[in-house]
Amino acid sequence: MCSNASTAIIAWLSFTLYVAFIGLCGCIIYAKYNQCDHLRTKRSSKPDQSYPVFVLETLGQYPGLTGLFTGGSLSASLSTISSGINSMATVIVEDIYKRIIFDHSMSRRKQEFVSKIRSLLILFFAFIVSYLVDHVPLIIFQLAGSFVPPILGIYLLGFFAPQVNSRCSGSIVFVHNISNMDSPRSSSDPKTVDQSLLISWKDSLLPYSSNKV
């Protein structure tokens, strides 16, 4: 119990320092650019480039510091990416691959080989998706709107009716996605303000449902 409590304290302390450090960086950047916006002066094209621009303009006069910042950022990014890819590959092998091939006692060497192949496939897919980075949040919301409601329904169904099997659960997801697909809307513009508000209200009910995917 003491170990769990100390681990939780360390995690919350790390999170607090992390948030405080980000807030401090934001305050420093705001103090530097509140009178001279780098976006208006065309020194950068996006708001998320404020931190790199600040580092280049502030630390660029000191040899090596810019490279140290770049190396630290890349190291932290690669560490996070590698951990996520390894976790996803492990979950795919343990929960999907072994169930498909019905080989729960596969050798360690074979499991490592399959995990490496899955990691390469995930990395390749992430590389492809990186070209759609501007649309990734919308795609995520659309997929969540398609699968989160039926998953919640399956969870509640399994909680109140344990006798339901996996085939019924899969049928629920299929029927939900089919029933949630409506006919294509007319592309004509609304004639009045009231019609525009009505269309906006209807679209806001399920903004990221399966009919938008």
FIVOVO-500571 format. One record per residue (C-alpha): residue number from 1; residue in one letter; y, x, z. Coordinates in nm, 2 decimals, always signed. Each point is the difference from the previous one (the first is absolute). Layout:
FIVOVO-500571
(r NUM; 'A'; (Y; X; Z))
...
//
This chain:
FIVOVO-500571
(r 1; 'M'; (+0.00; +0.00; +0.00))
(r 2; 'C'; (+0.24; +0.28; +0.08))
(r 3; 'S'; (-0.08; +0.17; -0.33))
(r 4; 'N'; (+0.09; -0.32; -0.19))
(r 5; 'A'; (+0.32; -0.05; +0.20))
(r 6; 'S'; (+0.11; +0.36; -0.06))
(r 7; 'T'; (-0.08; -0.03; -0.37))
(r 8; 'A'; (+0.20; -0.32; -0.02))
(r 9; 'I'; (+0.29; +0.17; +0.18))
(r 10; 'I'; (-0.01; +0.29; -0.24))
(r 11; 'A'; (-0.01; -0.23; -0.30))
(r 12; 'W'; (+0.30; -0.20; +0.12))
(r 13; 'L'; (+0.19; +0.31; +0.09))
(r 14; 'S'; (-0.06; +0.15; -0.35))
(r 15; 'F'; (+0.10; -0.33; -0.16))
(r 16; 'T'; (+0.32; -0.01; +0.20))
(r 17; 'L'; (+0.09; +0.36; -0.09))
(r 18; 'Y'; (-0.08; -0.08; -0.36))
(r 19; 'V'; (+0.23; -0.30; -0.01))
(r 20; 'A'; (+0.28; +0.18; +0.19))
(r 21; 'F'; (-0.02; +0.30; -0.24))
(r 22; 'I'; (+0.03; -0.24; -0.30))
(r 23; 'G'; (+0.29; -0.18; +0.16))
(r 24; 'L'; (+0.17; +0.34; +0.07))
(r 25; 'C'; (-0.04; +0.11; -0.36))
(r 26; 'G'; (+0.14; -0.33; -0.12))
(r 27; 'C'; (+0.31; +0.03; +0.23))
(r 28; 'I'; (+0.06; +0.35; -0.12))
(r 29; 'I'; (-0.02; -0.10; -0.37))
(r 30; 'Y'; (+0.23; -0.29; +0.06))
(r 31; 'A'; (+0.25; +0.21; +0.18))
(r 32; 'K'; (+0.01; +0.24; -0.30))
(r 33; 'Y'; (+0.01; -0.25; -0.28))
(r 34; 'N'; (+0.19; -0.30; +0.14))
(r 35; 'Q'; (+0.32; +0.12; -0.16))
(r 36; 'C'; (-0.15; +0.15; -0.31))
(r 37; 'D'; (-0.30; -0.20; -0.14))
(r 38; 'H'; (-0.23; +0.21; -0.20))
(r 39; 'L'; (-0.12; -0.30; -0.20))
(r 40; 'R'; (+0.36; -0.08; -0.12))
(r 41; 'T'; (+0.06; +0.37; -0.09))
(r 42; 'K'; (-0.33; +0.00; -0.20))
(r 43; 'R'; (-0.14; +0.29; +0.21))
(r 44; 'S'; (-0.32; -0.22; +0.04))
(r 45; 'S'; (-0.13; -0.31; -0.17))
(r 46; 'K'; (-0.19; -0.17; +0.29))
(r 47; 'P'; (+0.08; -0.06; +0.37))
(r 48; 'D'; (-0.33; +0.16; +0.10))
(r 49; 'Q'; (+0.12; +0.33; -0.14))
(r 50; 'S'; (+0.26; +0.03; +0.28))
(r 51; 'Y'; (-0.21; +0.23; +0.22))
(r 52; 'P'; (-0.09; +0.25; -0.28))
(r 53; 'V'; (+0.37; +0.00; -0.11))
(r 54; 'F'; (+0.11; +0.07; +0.35))
(r 55; 'V'; (-0.25; +0.28; +0.04))
(r 56; 'L'; (+0.10; +0.16; -0.33))
(r 57; 'E'; (+0.37; -0.02; +0.07))
(r 58; 'T'; (-0.02; +0.11; +0.37))
(r 59; 'L'; (-0.28; +0.25; +0.00))
(r 60; 'G'; (+0.03; +0.12; -0.35))
(r 61; 'Q'; (+0.23; +0.28; +0.10))
(r 62; 'Y'; (-0.26; +0.15; +0.22))
(r 63; 'P'; (-0.28; +0.18; -0.20))
(r 64; 'G'; (-0.35; -0.13; +0.08))
(r 65; 'L'; (+0.09; -0.31; +0.20))
(r 66; 'T'; (-0.02; -0.23; -0.30))
(r 67; 'G'; (-0.34; +0.13; -0.09))
(r 68; 'L'; (-0.11; -0.03; +0.36))
(r 69; 'F'; (+0.11; -0.37; +0.00))
(r 70; 'T'; (-0.18; -0.06; -0.33))
(r 71; 'G'; (-0.32; +0.17; +0.12))
(r 72; 'G'; (+0.00; -0.20; +0.32))
(r 73; 'S'; (+0.05; -0.33; -0.18))
(r 74; 'L'; (-0.28; +0.08; -0.25))
(r 75; 'S'; (-0.23; +0.11; +0.28))
(r 76; 'A'; (+0.06; -0.32; +0.20))
(r 77; 'S'; (-0.04; -0.22; -0.31))
(r 78; 'L'; (-0.32; +0.17; -0.11))
(r 79; 'S'; (-0.14; -0.02; +0.35))
(r 80; 'T'; (+0.06; -0.37; +0.01))
(r 81; 'I'; (-0.14; -0.06; -0.35))
(r 82; 'S'; (-0.31; +0.20; +0.07))
(r 83; 'S'; (-0.07; -0.19; +0.32))
(r 84; 'G'; (+0.05; -0.33; -0.17))
(r 85; 'I'; (-0.23; +0.09; -0.30))
(r 86; 'N'; (-0.27; +0.13; +0.23))
(r 87; 'S'; (+0.01; -0.31; +0.21))
(r 88; 'M'; (-0.01; -0.23; -0.30))
(r 89; 'A'; (-0.29; +0.20; -0.15))
(r 90; 'T'; (-0.20; -0.02; +0.32))
(r 91; 'V'; (+0.05; -0.37; +0.03))
(r 92; 'I'; (-0.11; -0.06; -0.36))
(r 93; 'V'; (-0.31; +0.21; +0.05))
(r 94; 'E'; (-0.10; -0.15; +0.34))
(r 95; 'D'; (+0.08; -0.36; -0.06))
(r 96; 'I'; (-0.04; -0.05; -0.38))
(r 97; 'Y'; (-0.20; +0.28; -0.16))
(r 98; 'K'; (-0.29; +0.00; +0.26))
(r 99; 'R'; (-0.02; -0.37; -0.01))
(r 100; 'I'; (-0.02; -0.01; -0.38))
(r 101; 'I'; (-0.27; +0.27; -0.03))
(r 102; 'F'; (-0.18; -0.11; +0.32))
(r 103; 'D'; (-0.03; +0.37; +0.10))
(r 104; 'H'; (+0.12; +0.02; +0.36))
(r 105; 'S'; (-0.19; +0.33; +0.06))
(r 106; 'M'; (+0.15; +0.21; -0.28))
(r 107; 'S'; (+0.02; +0.37; +0.06))
(r 108; 'R'; (+0.32; +0.16; +0.13))
(r 109; 'R'; (+0.04; +0.21; -0.32))
(r 110; 'K'; (-0.03; -0.31; -0.22))
(r 111; 'Q'; (+0.25; -0.19; +0.22))
(r 112; 'E'; (+0.25; +0.29; -0.03))
(r 113; 'F'; (-0.04; +0.01; -0.37))
(r 114; 'V'; (+0.05; -0.38; -0.04))
(r 115; 'S'; (+0.30; +0.02; +0.23))
(r 116; 'K'; (+0.16; +0.27; -0.21))
(r 117; 'I'; (-0.05; -0.20; -0.32))
(r 118; 'R'; (+0.16; -0.30; +0.17))
(r 119; 'S'; (+0.29; +0.21; +0.12))
(r 120; 'L'; (+0.06; +0.12; -0.35))
(r 121; 'L'; (-0.01; -0.35; -0.14))
(r 122; 'I'; (+0.25; -0.12; +0.27))
(r 123; 'L'; (+0.23; +0.29; -0.07))
(r 124; 'F'; (-0.01; -0.07; -0.37))
(r 125; 'F'; (+0.08; -0.37; +0.06))
(r 126; 'A'; (+0.29; +0.10; +0.23))
(r 127; 'F'; (+0.13; +0.23; -0.27))
(r 128; 'I'; (-0.01; -0.29; -0.25))
(r 129; 'V'; (+0.17; -0.23; +0.24))
(r 130; 'S'; (+0.28; +0.25; +0.07))
(r 131; 'Y'; (+0.15; -0.08; -0.34))
(r 132; 'L'; (+0.04; -0.36; +0.13))
(r 133; 'V'; (+0.16; +0.10; +0.32))
(r 134; 'D'; (+0.29; -0.24; -0.05))
(r 135; 'H'; (-0.24; -0.29; -0.03))
(r 136; 'V'; (-0.25; +0.10; +0.27))
(r 137; 'P'; (+0.16; -0.21; +0.29))
(r 138; 'L'; (+0.00; -0.31; -0.22))
(r 139; 'I'; (-0.37; +0.06; -0.10))
(r 140; 'I'; (-0.09; +0.05; +0.36))
(r 141; 'F'; (+0.17; -0.32; +0.11))
(r 142; 'Q'; (-0.17; -0.19; -0.29))
(r 143; 'L'; (-0.35; +0.13; +0.09))
(r 144; 'A'; (+0.07; -0.08; +0.37))
(r 145; 'G'; (+0.11; -0.35; -0.10))
(r 146; 'S'; (-0.33; -0.04; -0.19))
(r 147; 'F'; (-0.24; +0.12; +0.26))
(r 148; 'V'; (+0.16; -0.03; +0.34))
(r 149; 'P'; (-0.01; -0.38; +0.02))
(r 150; 'P'; (-0.37; -0.04; -0.09))
(r 151; 'I'; (-0.09; +0.29; +0.23))
(r 152; 'L'; (+0.17; -0.18; +0.28))
(r 153; 'G'; (-0.18; -0.31; -0.09))
(r 154; 'I'; (-0.33; +0.19; +0.00))
(r 155; 'Y'; (+0.07; +0.15; +0.34))
(r 156; 'L'; (+0.08; -0.34; +0.15))
(r 157; 'L'; (-0.31; -0.16; -0.17))
(r 158; 'G'; (-0.22; +0.28; +0.13))
(r 159; 'F'; (+0.15; -0.05; +0.35))
(r 160; 'F'; (-0.06; -0.37; +0.01))
(r 161; 'A'; (-0.31; -0.02; -0.22))
(r 162; 'P'; (-0.22; +0.31; +0.05))
(r 163; 'Q'; (-0.27; -0.15; -0.22))
(r 164; 'V'; (+0.20; +0.06; -0.32))
(r 165; 'N'; (-0.14; +0.28; -0.21))
(r 166; 'S'; (+0.16; +0.25; -0.23))
(r 167; 'R'; (-0.06; -0.20; -0.32))
(r 168; 'C'; (+0.21; -0.29; +0.14))
(r 169; 'S'; (+0.27; +0.24; +0.10))
(r 170; 'G'; (+0.02; +0.15; -0.35))
(r 171; 'S'; (+0.01; -0.35; -0.14))
(r 172; 'I'; (+0.29; -0.08; +0.22))
(r 173; 'V'; (+0.20; +0.29; -0.14))
(r 174; 'F'; (-0.09; -0.09; -0.35))
(r 175; 'V'; (+0.09; -0.37; +0.04))
(r 176; 'H'; (+0.33; +0.10; +0.17))
(r 177; 'N'; (+0.11; +0.23; -0.28))
(r 178; 'I'; (-0.10; -0.26; -0.27))
(r 179; 'S'; (+0.17; -0.29; +0.17))
(r 180; 'N'; (+0.31; +0.20; +0.06))
(r 181; 'M'; (+0.06; +0.06; -0.37))
(r 182; 'D'; (+0.24; -0.25; -0.14))
(r 183; 'S'; (+0.10; -0.06; -0.35))
(r 184; 'P'; (+0.27; +0.23; -0.16))
(r 185; 'R'; (+0.35; -0.11; +0.08))
(r 186; 'S'; (+0.25; -0.07; -0.27))
(r 187; 'S'; (+0.22; +0.29; -0.09))
(r 188; 'S'; (+0.31; -0.21; -0.06))
(r 189; 'D'; (+0.29; +0.04; +0.24))
(r 190; 'P'; (+0.09; -0.27; +0.25))
(r 191; 'K'; (+0.27; -0.24; -0.12))
(r 192; 'T'; (+0.17; -0.05; +0.34))
(r 193; 'V'; (+0.05; +0.18; +0.33))
(r 194; 'D'; (-0.23; -0.25; +0.17))
(r 195; 'Q'; (-0.29; +0.08; -0.24))
(r 196; 'S'; (+0.06; +0.37; +0.06))
(r 197; 'L'; (-0.02; -0.04; +0.37))
(r 198; 'L'; (-0.32; -0.22; -0.03))
(r 199; 'I'; (-0.17; +0.27; -0.21))
(r 200; 'S'; (+0.10; +0.27; +0.24))
(r 201; 'W'; (-0.13; -0.21; +0.29))
(r 202; 'K'; (-0.34; -0.06; -0.17))
(r 203; 'D'; (-0.04; +0.37; -0.09))
(r 204; 'S'; (+0.09; +0.11; +0.35))
(r 205; 'L'; (-0.30; -0.20; +0.15))
(r 206; 'L'; (-0.25; +0.24; -0.14))
(r 207; 'P'; (+0.20; +0.30; -0.13))
(r 208; 'Y'; (-0.29; +0.23; -0.02))
(r 209; 'S'; (-0.30; -0.22; -0.07))
(r 210; 'S'; (-0.28; +0.05; -0.25))
(r 211; 'N'; (+0.18; -0.19; -0.28))
(r 212; 'K'; (+0.26; +0.28; -0.01))
(r 213; 'V'; (-0.25; +0.28; -0.04))
//
